Amino acid sequence: METNCHGPERQHGFRVSFPGPFEHHDVVVRGWRVPFLRAHLKGEDRIRLVLDRRLGVELSTAEAERVVPFLAHAIAIASGYGAHPREDTPVPLERAPYPSPERVVEVALPDDDGGPVEA
């Protein structure tokens, strides 16, 4: 007996499912795919960009041409890299050795009369 692989009979029998197919495009800037960013073509001059499968915006192709390189750099920097790679970069960049954030506690020194120093 054949069952529809997308129907409820199939979903209850297994822990793993493969929904789809999905129609999206990878976004490539200077020959490098931009992680966490997908594009859906919406006609001849409209593109929907979806960030992290959560946030989307619809742009014209001219607007996307201006916004996507900036977004590629922002994603790279947020991921710990210095920037999105250039077209002549031969191998993927290594993450920049940025220090982790540290909490700073101010210490007030007493002045001559024993009270704290005012800034």
C-alpha atoms as one frame of an Amber mdcrd trajectory, in Angstrom:
protein
   0.000   0.000   0.000   1.468   3.335  -1.031   1.013   6.382   1.140   1.656
   9.995   0.394   5.116  10.802   1.780   3.869  14.242   2.824   0.677  13.017
   4.515   0.077  12.491   8.239   0.396   8.681   7.923   4.049   9.046   6.938
   4.899  11.782   9.452   3.817   9.748  12.501   5.883   6.706  11.499   9.291
   8.423  11.332  11.214  11.062  13.285  12.869  12.456  10.150  10.991  14.045
   7.260  12.072  15.832   4.108   9.607  18.614   3.295   9.996  20.384   0.012
  10.959  21.031  -2.675  11.661  24.686  -2.005  12.398  27.207  -4.701  15.050
  29.631  -3.555  18.357  30.880  -4.865  21.671  31.268  -3.084  22.960  34.832
  -2.921  26.507  35.235  -4.250  28.646  38.366  -3.907  32.017  38.499  -5.666
  31.949  34.745  -6.263  31.288  33.823  -2.610  27.931  32.596  -1.274  26.462
  34.771   1.464  25.540  32.542   4.428  22.093  32.846   6.018  20.743  34.731
   2.961  18.390  33.343   0.313  16.637  34.986  -2.601  13.248  34.323  -4.174
  12.653  35.811  -7.616   9.360  37.712  -7.801   9.068  38.716 -11.455  11.538
  40.423 -13.735  12.566  43.257 -11.417  11.649  42.108  -7.905  13.633  39.970
  -5.472  12.642  38.847  -1.988  15.669  38.462   0.280  15.193  36.222   3.327
  17.703  36.457   6.168  18.132  33.434   8.445  14.838  31.965   7.174  13.038
  34.553   9.365  13.244  38.110   8.033  12.327  39.069   4.491  12.238  42.170
   2.349  11.227  42.650  -1.268  13.526  44.847  -3.354  14.029  45.862  -6.957
  17.106  44.420  -8.644  18.785  47.850  -8.503  18.094  48.128  -4.767  19.386
  44.583  -4.180  22.571  45.427  -6.107  23.254  48.232  -3.605  22.060  46.521
  -0.396  23.351  42.944  -0.732  27.129  43.726  -0.653  26.609  45.741   2.538
  24.536  42.920   4.011  27.225  40.375   3.039  29.842  42.401   4.947  27.512
  42.748   7.962  26.884  38.985   8.079  30.621  38.258   7.758  31.498  40.693
  10.553  28.743  39.324  12.801  30.164  35.835  12.173  33.607  36.921  13.391
  35.336  37.703  10.082  36.846  41.016   9.029  34.706  41.335   5.881  33.035
  39.355   3.099  35.770  37.890   0.821  36.820  39.578  -2.405  36.672  37.806
  -5.760  40.453  37.218  -5.748  40.484  35.547  -2.306  41.748  32.006  -3.058
  40.558  30.202   0.084  37.983  30.974   2.775  39.154  33.546   5.278  40.009
  32.543   8.817  38.119  34.152  11.635  39.764  37.232  13.048  41.227  36.710
  16.533  38.945  39.168  18.281  38.996  39.082  22.077  35.814  38.136  23.851
  33.879  40.890  25.658  34.997  41.612  29.202  33.010  43.271  31.970  34.682
  46.385  33.365  34.254  47.487  36.971  35.211  51.018  37.956  37.111  51.521
  41.165  36.779  54.864  42.945  39.905  55.985  44.766  39.527  58.084  47.935
  40.593  61.711  47.737  42.618  63.544  50.438  39.698  63.838  52.896  38.780
  60.128  52.670  35.742  60.511  50.362  35.480  59.051  46.859  36.948  61.045
  43.985  34.283  62.776  41.873  34.753  62.749  38.110
